[in-house]
Amino acid sequence: MNLEKNKKNAIAFYKMAFEGNPKKAIELYVGNKYIQHNPDVENGTSGFIRYFDRMKKEYSDKSIEFVRCIAEGDLVALHTHQTWPGNDEYVTMDFFRFEANGKICEHWDAIQQIPKESKNSNTMY
């Protein structure tokens, strides 16, 4: 596994989909099979494309910042900061599994809204 290449490809894949071109992201970075673990997104590439097309249409001015990217074995983890309309901010953690050929084949994620108040002074990042 080429960990640095997988990290770059995971970021490029997610950024491309998030910014409104999920079909091209699938064509460039996903293998023959795509297993989805997010319960709000249908399994497979078609479900992924439909989800991100809808997100682009409904939330066109959202943005994403990649805070951390960690790779080990066939996995890449992304830690992101997302800003949505109305300044709703979210922390996400996405995990991508790569096939031996360097293509993404599986995805898990967790998302949490950044609270307005916190019981400590630490950031979410």
Secondary structure, 3 states (H helix, E strand, C coil): CCHHHHHHHHHHHHHHHHCCCHHHHHHHHEEEEEEECCCCCCCHHHHHHHHHHHHHHHCCCCEEEEEEEEEECCEEEEEEEEEEHHHEEEEEEEEEEECCCCCEEEEEEEEEECCCCCCCCCCCC
